[in-house]
Amino acid sequence: MKSKILVGVLVVALMLACTVAGGLGFLLWQQRQAAQVPVTPLVAVEQAVANEEPAAPPEEPAAADDAADLADAEPVEAAKGPAFVYEYLPAHSKAMRTVENFSRDMDVLRKLNEVNALDGVLMLPGPLRVLTAECEAINAYYVPDRREIVLCYEMINYLVELGVQLHTDQNGQSDTSQAARFLLANLRFMLLHEVGHALVHQLELNVTGREEDAVDQLATTLMLTLIDPDESEGDVASNLDMAGRFFLVNTSEAGYGLAHYAGEHSLGEQRYFNLMCMLYGADPGRYLRVVTSGRLPEARALRCPEESKRITRSWSRTLVPHFAPRYQRTGEEAQQIHAEAVQRRRQNTPAPYRQ
Ligand SMILES: [Zn+2]
């Protein structure tokens, strides 16, 4: 019953949050972009490489040989990668049916900016299915055999409850708009993490070190570099802050034992600090408060600009060769598209980061 009420309240809050903070705004922005120059979020990542290194020789587009002949012909759109398939599977229990209805009504799977923006960008061997389902566990995971990402209704429900709990003051007043933002920010991070596993598997990417850390880094990189002019740098930071908070909440209060140390995931605190390091390191001037507020120890912060740059560069180099023909860009083109998007974002949301 409790979750039914929370979900009901959040429906409104989520609609508002999506309009203001990204979901619908992003779609509108994408449509505007489509009318101008085709753009991909990873252009931003690609551009990060172009910015810090001598420009690579421009790649010849696939149809370059025939460029002269095609000059007067109708433009032929280059191929996209296989599309993502979004599905809401029926829940079995009454409690989770409420969450299923909420998820369907809100179409939450299409409000995950960075995930949606990756749709069709990469040459995957086949469609990636992104599902919501009842799992009888609070979880989200990737199933390699079926090429499916499963987001459990139990996880959505948990994030709704946790978001409300974290944004309720001492008088019992809940800030549902913040709770809705918390839900979306965490779903965005979580699903990007799972997309990371899917990419490692389907594109047979090289990963050294722990895959769990690598895909956390991909999720953070994409949330930092996706150019959505309807979200300010402050929104970007608070989204990552909220995703980091999830790790802190889910640490073991009773301390850690062998099973934790032997686990494939880093400890919650470590995942949190890794995320904060990426955020601060992406723009130390803008995100200095991450350090001065005590969320990232100075000793770690010193190395974060280099660490953040290296991770972004590594993921860029890893993914760019897998871009679908439609999204292939020379370094120069990527830089120009990126600069225009940044300019538009600053015009739309001039508010600085003040957390
Ligand atoms: Zn994982």
Boltz pocket constraint, residues with backbone or C-beta under 6 A from the ligand:
constraints:
  - pocket:
      binder: B
      contacts: [[A, 193], [A, 197], [A, 212], [A, 215]]
      max_distance: 6.0
